[in-house]
Structures are given as C-alpha cells and as structure tokens.
Amino acid sequence: ALPLLQLGLYAVYLGQIFSGLYAVGCFLCQIELQSCAVGHSCSYVCVCQGDAPDRFTLHDWLQKDEAANKVKVIPSYLKLQGKEAILHGRGVARRSGHSLVCIRLETGRAHQIRVQMQHAGHPLWGDNRYGNGKRGQQIALWGMRLTLNHPITGESMLFIAPPPEAAPWTAFTRELDGLEKAWPQIIFEPGQL
C-alpha cells in the first residue's frame, strides 16, 4: 500500500477537490478526515493572497450552514452556536502578492483552513467559495505531510508528497523542495501559544 500513498491521488472532500497525502492516507488507514487521531499528525501547505505572518495562530468559532455547505466565522459571544477552530501557521515565502504557508490544525472542522485564512485576510488561491478563485480551479491547499502509527506494529511512519508542478506552486518550487528535506517548526507545542 505504501507506493499508492505516494501517487498524489485526489479525493472528493465536501464537494471540492482536496489533494495530497492526508486525504489518501486517511482513507487507507480509516482515519476520519475531520480530525487527527492520537499518534497522527497532518500538515498542509497552501498558497494564499497577501503577505501572511511568519508565525501565527488563528482561533475562531465556526458555524456551518448545512443547506449551503458553507462555513462562516461567528463572534465568540455566539460560540454555543458554533464549533471552536484553531490552526497554527508559518509563512515560508512571499512572491507577487501571494504567500506559501505551512499549516497544522489543532482542531479539524469542515472547510477550516479555507474559512479561517479568508477571515484573516488571506484567502486561498483558487478558492471560489471563500475567495476569488474561478469555478473548477484547483484550490492551492495540499496535504503534504502525514505521520501516523502503523495500526499493527505501532511503528511511526512518515509520508511526504509535494504539490504538483503547476500554478501557483511553481512560484515556490525552491521553498517546496526545501520543505521536503526539512519541515519548519510550525507546530506550537502546548504552553507555547
């Protein structure tokens, strides 16, 4: 099954194309797409609009409209009507009004990265639902790193799949090559927030 994980396969995720190892790895290992189980770590890269900060944490409350399949950030005083959403990120590079960002979710909510990044003023490239992408355009969100414990042996396994060599990723080829070799310390350990 390991060669299959390295094929850059696509999975349909809540009506949008979601790409990378996380979708494939979670499907094969029967991990829910909405959350990372104990012993699992899911890390993403995205290309967003604007100059994303070097390090940041987004802490919001999200509410999903099931009928429209759309999520929005709600004020914290309405938190009983939504779900808490926390993500940590690191801006890796900036070019031509866009940023390459590494992200780790602390919570796993529907459309979380897309909604929180848009709310922070950095919509994802190609996202026509929460940004200004074109319909049918690939959203620049990629599950690049997946670590999990083997379900039988308990051995820790790491899988890496770089994004495709296509726009907008090609603007950040050098940085993406570097991420394959040395993932930045974007994960905020408890007590560092």
C-alpha positions in Angstrom: 0.0 0.0 0.0 2.9 2.4 0.5 3.5 3.1 -3.2 -0.1 4.1 -3.5 0.3 6.7 -0.9 3.0 8.5 -3.0 0.9 8.9 -6.1 -0.6 12.3 -5.4 -4.1 11.0 -5.7 -7.2 13.2 -5.3 -10.2 12.6 -3.1 -13.5 14.4 -3.2 -13.8 16.3 0.0 -17.1 18.1 0.8 -17.8 18.9 -2.8 -14.3 20.3 -3.6 -11.1 18.7 -4.8 -8.8 18.2 -1.9 -5.4 16.9 -2.6 -2.3 15.4 -1.0 -1.3 12.7 1.3 -3.8 13.4 4.1 -6.8 12.5 2.1 -5.2 9.3 0.7 -3.5 8.3 4.0 -6.7 8.9 6.0 -8.8 6.9 3.5 -6.4 3.9 3.6 -5.9 3.9 7.4 -9.6 4.6 8.2 -8.8 7.8 9.9 -11.6 10.4 9.8 -10.9 13.3 7.5 -12.3 15.8 10.1 -9.8 15.1 12.9 -6.3 13.8 13.5 -6.4 10.9 16.0 -3.8 10.4 18.7 -0.5 9.5 17.2 -1.3 11.2 13.9 0.0 14.5 12.6 -1.4 16.1 9.5 0.4 19.1 8.0 -0.6 21.2 5.0 0.8 23.8 2.6 -1.2 26.4 0.9 -0.8 29.5 -1.3 -2.8 32.4 -0.1 -3.3 36.0 -1.0 -1.3 38.7 0.7 1.7 38.6 3.0 1.0 36.0 5.7 2.8 36.5 9.0 5.9 34.5 9.8 4.2 32.6 12.6 0.5 32.8 13.6 -2.3 31.1 15.4 -5.9 31.5 14.3 -8.6 30.9 17.0 -12.2 31.3 15.8 -15.6 29.9 16.2 -17.1 28.3 13.1 -20.8 27.7 12.1 -21.8 25.6 9.2 -24.8 26.1 7.0 -25.6 22.5 6.1 -28.0 23.5 3.3 -25.5 25.8 1.5 -22.5 23.6 2.6 -20.7 26.8 3.6 -19.0 27.7 6.9 -18.6 31.1 8.5 -16.7 32.6 11.4 -19.0 33.8 14.2 -18.3 36.1 17.1 -17.1 34.4 20.3 -20.2 35.5 22.2 -22.2 33.2 19.9 -19.8 30.3 20.4 -22.6 28.0 21.7 -23.9 28.1 18.1 -20.6 27.0 16.5 -17.5 24.9 17.0 -14.1 26.1 18.1 -11.4 26.1 15.4 -7.7 26.5 16.0 -4.9 26.3 13.5 -1.2 27.2 13.6 0.7 28.5 10.6 4.0 29.7 9.3 4.6 32.0 6.3 7.5 30.4 4.4 7.9 32.7 1.4 6.2 35.6 -0.3 6.0 36.5 -4.0 3.9 38.7 -6.2 1.2 39.3 -3.6 1.0 35.6 -2.5 2.4 33.6 0.4 3.4 30.0 0.8 2.2 28.9 4.2 2.6 25.7 6.2 -0.3 24.8 8.5 -1.1 22.4 11.3 -4.7 22.0 12.5 -5.3 21.7 16.2 -9.0 21.1 15.5 -10.5 19.6 12.4 -13.6 21.4 11.1 -15.3 21.4 7.7 -13.5 24.0 5.4 -11.5 25.2 8.4 -8.3 26.2 6.7 -10.2 27.9 3.9 -12.6 29.8 6.1 -10.0 30.9 8.8 -7.4 32.0 6.2 -10.1 34.0 4.4 -11.3 35.6 7.6 -7.7 36.6 8.5 -7.5 38.4 5.1 -5.6 35.7 3.3 -8.0 33.7 1.1 -6.5 30.6 -0.6 -5.5 30.8 -4.3 -8.2 29.2 -6.5 -10.9 29.1 -3.8 -14.1 30.3 -5.4 -16.3 29.6 -2.4 -14.3 31.6 0.2 -12.0 33.7 -2.0 -12.0 35.0 -5.6 -10.9 31.8 -7.5 -12.5 30.6 -10.6 -15.0 27.7 -10.6 -13.3 24.4 -11.3 -9.8 25.8 -10.4 -7.7 23.6 -8.1 -7.6 25.1 -4.6 -4.0 25.7 -3.5 -4.3 23.5 -0.4 -2.2 20.4 -0.2 -1.8 17.7 2.5 2.0 17.5 2.2 3.0 15.5 5.4 1.3 12.7 7.2 2.7 10.9 10.2 0.8 8.0 11.8 1.4 4.9 13.8 1.2 1.6 12.0 -2.1 0.0 13.1 -0.5 -3.3 13.8 3.2 -2.7 14.7 2.8 0.7 16.3 5.8 1.9 14.3 5.8 5.6 13.5 5.5 6.3 9.7 6.1 9.5 7.8 4.8 10.2 4.3 5.6 13.2 2.2 4.0 14.2 -1.1 4.9 17.6 -2.7 2.3 19.5 -4.6 2.1 19.2 -8.3 4.4 21.2 -10.6 1.7 23.6 -11.7 0.5 27.1 -10.9 0.5 28.5 -8.2 3.0 26.0 -6.7 5.7 26.6 -9.3 6.3 30.1 -8.0 7.6 28.5 -4.8 9.5 25.5 -6.2 12.7 26.2 -4.3 10.9 26.5 -0.9 8.8 23.4 -1.6 11.9 21.4 -2.3 13.3 22.6 1.0 10.2 21.6 2.8 10.6 18.0 1.6 14.0 17.9 3.3 13.4 20.0 6.5 9.9 20.8 7.6 9.8 24.0 9.6 9.0 24.1 13.3 5.5 25.4 12.8 3.9 23.1 15.4 3.4 25.0 18.6 3.9 22.7 21.5 1.4 23.0 24.4 2.4 26.0 26.5 4.0 27.9 23.6 0.8 29.6 22.4 
